[in-house]
Amino acid sequence: MTPSQPHPVLSFRDVHRVYGEGSGAVRALDGVTVDVEPSRFTAVMGPSGSGKSTFMNLAAGLDDPTSGEVWLAGQPLHAMDEDRRTRLRRDHVGFVFQAFNLVPTLTARENVVLPFELAGRRLTADDRARIDGLLESLGLLARAGHRPAALSGGQQQRVAIARALAIGPHVVIADEPTGNLDTRSSREVLSLMRTAADEYRQTILMVTHDPVAASYADRIIVIADGRIVGDHPGLAPAAIADLMVSLEVGAA
């Protein structure tokens, strides 16, 4: 890495993750080495069982590598105990899930504020201004006092995105964020994540099966059989679909 290049937000160095032992062992990741650059939108794709979920769990410190190193925000996740990893996730990682994972008894605004409360952080004037700005930019300010049950699926996912961005994390990890949305809501959510990378300089790491969703990304990492088999700049949906079909055909 030359001095002019930014330090990666996330780094894997010869990472292996093996579940089980002996003849029944499953090698979910097999020597993965990759960097994820800041302020970019990266999609992770691959066939079912390819290792995508394991990759994301290790990236977030939710699982331990069997061997190798995982670095997040300059910190060695692989060398941390669970308490330190929990604090690192709380302060530096935002999550967006397929199932939204909003607290049903809290309003949209209260859900967005929740990470601050869990971290024991008192909201500053700047924090409140940032939250209001996010709610406004996501078209949620008029709905901020509504609970999730009174919001559409697309609105709930926008609340989840606002919650993920509110703390200013080093990386937002999005796991199939459009999986439960209709086509229109999916495109709105993807456009918002694209805007977060372009305007907020936010790093987005997204797992998806959808070639259209992946086409919003700057970079597409393809995993198969626990290894990175492709690393592409932004591609059109048709090219991504052809790429995924070729993997499925090759596996057959």
C-alpha positions in Angstrom: 0.0 0.0 0.0 1.5 3.4 -1.1 1.4 6.4 1.3 -1.3 8.0 -0.9 -3.7 5.1 -0.4 -6.2 5.3 2.5 -5.9 2.7 5.2 -8.5 -0.1 4.8 -11.4 -0.1 7.1 -11.4 -3.9 7.1 -8.6 -6.3 6.4 -8.5 -10.1 6.2 -5.1 -11.8 6.2 -5.0 -15.5 5.3 -8.3 -16.1 7.2 -9.5 -19.6 7.6 -12.7 -20.7 9.4 -13.4 -24.4 10.0 -16.4 -25.8 11.7 -16.2 -29.2 13.2 -13.3 -31.7 13.1 -12.0 -34.7 11.2 -14.0 -36.0 8.2 -17.0 -33.9 9.1 -15.2 -30.6 9.2 -16.6 -27.8 7.0 -14.1 -25.2 5.7 -16.3 -22.1 5.5 -13.4 -19.8 4.6 -10.2 -21.0 3.1 -7.3 -18.5 3.1 -9.1 -15.3 2.5 -7.0 -12.1 2.1 -8.8 -8.9 1.2 -9.0 -5.2 2.1 -12.1 -3.1 2.1 -11.4 0.6 1.5 -13.1 3.4 3.3 -15.9 5.5 1.8 -16.9 2.9 -0.8 -19.9 0.6 -1.3 -18.8 -3.0 -1.6 -21.1 -5.9 -2.4 -20.3 -9.5 -1.4 -21.9 -12.2 -3.5 -21.6 -15.9 -4.0 -23.7 -19.1 -4.3 -25.5 -20.5 -1.3 -23.0 -22.0 1.1 -20.1 -20.1 -0.4 -19.0 -18.5 2.9 -20.6 -15.1 2.6 -22.3 -15.2 6.0 -19.1 -16.5 7.6 -17.2 -13.6 6.0 -19.7 -11.0 7.3 -19.7 -12.6 10.8 -15.9 -12.4 11.0 -15.9 -8.9 9.6 -18.3 -7.8 12.5 -16.4 -9.7 15.2 -19.4 -12.0 15.7 -17.2 -15.1 15.1 -13.6 -16.0 15.5 -11.3 -17.1 12.7 -9.7 -20.6 13.1 -6.5 -19.0 11.9 -5.4 -15.7 10.3 -6.1 -12.1 11.1 -9.1 -9.8 10.9 -8.6 -6.1 11.4 -11.4 -3.6 11.8 -10.8 0.2 12.1 -7.2 -0.6 12.8 -8.0 -3.0 15.6 -7.1 -6.7 15.7 -10.5 -8.5 16.1 -8.8 -11.8 16.0 -6.8 -11.0 19.2 -9.7 -9.4 21.2 -11.9 -11.0 23.9 -15.7 -10.8 23.5 -16.0 -7.7 25.7 -13.5 -5.7 23.6 -15.1 -6.9 20.4 -18.5 -5.9 21.7 -17.3 -2.3 22.4 -15.6 -2.1 19.0 -18.9 -3.2 17.3 -20.9 -0.7 19.4 -18.7 2.2 18.5 -17.6 1.5 14.9 -20.1 -0.8 13.2 -23.6 -0.1 12.0 -25.9 -3.0 11.0 -28.8 -3.2 8.5 -30.6 -6.5 8.5 -33.1 -8.1 6.1 -35.7 -8.3 9.0 -35.2 -4.6 10.0 -34.8 -5.6 13.7 -36.5 -2.4 15.0 -37.8 -2.4 18.6 -41.6 -2.4 18.1 -42.3 -0.4 21.3 -40.1 2.5 20.3 -40.8 5.2 17.8 -38.7 5.7 14.7 -36.7 8.4 16.4 -36.2 6.3 19.5 -35.0 3.4 17.4 -32.4 5.7 15.8 -31.2 7.0 19.2 -31.0 3.5 20.7 -27.3 2.9 19.8 -26.4 6.0 21.8 -28.3 4.8 24.8 -26.8 1.3 24.6 -23.4 2.8 24.6 -24.2 5.1 27.5 -23.6 8.2 25.4 -25.5 11.3 26.1 -26.7 13.0 23.0 -24.9 16.2 22.1 -26.4 19.1 20.1 -24.3 17.8 17.1 -25.7 14.3 17.6 -29.3 15.6 17.6 -28.6 17.7 14.5 -27.1 14.7 12.7 -30.1 12.5 13.6 -32.6 15.1 12.5 -30.6 15.5 9.3 -30.6 11.8 8.6 -34.4 11.5 9.3 -35.0 14.4 7.0 -32.8 13.2 4.2 -34.4 9.7 4.4 -37.9 11.2 4.3 -38.7 10.2 7.8 -38.9 13.4 9.8 -42.7 13.5 9.6 -42.9 9.9 10.7 -40.3 10.1 13.5 -43.0 9.8 16.2 -44.5 6.6 14.7 -43.8 3.1 15.9 -42.6 0.4 13.3 -46.1 -1.1 13.0 -47.4 2.2 11.6 -44.6 2.3 8.9 -44.3 0.5 5.6 -41.5 -2.0 5.0 -39.5 0.6 3.1 -39.9 3.1 5.8 -38.8 0.6 8.5 -35.7 -0.2 6.5 -34.9 3.5 6.2 -35.2 3.8 10.0 -32.8 0.9 10.2 -30.4 2.7 7.9 -30.7 5.9 9.9 -29.9 4.0 13.1 -26.9 2.4 11.4 -25.5 5.8 10.3 -26.4 7.8 13.4 -23.3 6.9 15.4 -21.0 7.7 12.4 -19.6 4.1 12.2 -16.4 3.1 10.4 -18.5 0.6 8.4 -22.1 -0.3 7.8 -22.7 -4.0 7.4 -25.9 -4.7 5.4 -27.1 -8.3 5.3 -29.6 -8.8 2.4 -31.1 -5.4 3.2 -33.7 -5.5 0.4 -34.7 -9.1 0.9 -38.1 -8.3 2.5 -38.9 -5.3 0.3 -40.9 -4.7 -2.9 -39.1 -3.5 -6.0 -39.8 0.2 -5.5 -38.7 0.1 -1.8 -35.6 -1.9 -2.6 -34.5 0.7 -5.1 -35.1 3.5 -2.7 -33.1 1.8 0.0 -30.2 1.0 -2.4 -30.2 4.6 -3.6 -29.9 5.7 0.0 -27.0 3.5 0.7 -25.4 4.7 -2.5 -25.9 8.3 -1.2 -24.4 7.4 2.2 -21.2 6.3 0.4 -21.1 9.3 -1.9 -22.2 12.2 0.3 -21.5 10.9 3.9 -18.3 9.1 2.8 -19.7 6.1 4.6 -18.2 2.6 4.1 -20.9 0.1 3.1 -20.3 -3.7 3.1 -23.4 -5.5 1.7 -24.2 -9.2 1.2 -26.8 -9.8 -1.5 -28.0 -12.4 -4.0 -29.6 -9.7 -6.2 -27.6 -8.6 -9.2 -29.6 -5.3 -9.4 -28.7 -4.6 -5.7 -25.0 -5.4 -6.3 -25.0 -3.1 -9.3 -25.3 -0.1 -7.0 -21.9 -1.0 -5.5 -18.4 0.4 -6.4 -16.9 -3.1 -6.0 -18.2 -6.7 -6.1 -16.3 -9.4 -4.2 -17.4 -12.9 -5.2 -16.9 -15.8 -2.8 -17.2 -19.5 -3.7 -16.2 -22.5 -1.6 -14.7 -20.3 1.0 -12.4 -18.5 -1.3 -12.5 -15.1 -3.2 -12.9 -16.1 -6.8 -13.7 -12.6 -8.2 -13.0 -9.0 -7.3 -14.7 -6.6 -9.8 -15.3 -2.9 -10.1 -19.0 -1.8 -10.5 -20.9 -3.9 -13.0 -24.3 -3.7 -14.7 -27.0 -6.1 -13.4 -26.8 -8.3 -16.6 -23.1 -8.8 -16.2 -23.4 -9.7 -12.6 -26.2 -12.1 -13.3 -24.0 -13.8 -16.0 -21.2 -14.0 -13.5 -23.3 -15.7 -10.9 -24.8 -18.1 -13.4 -21.3 -19.1 -14.5 -20.4 -19.9 -10.9 -23.5 -22.1 -10.5 -22.8 -23.9 -13.7 -19.2 -24.4 -12.7 -20.2 -25.8 -9.3 -22.6 -28.3 -11.1 
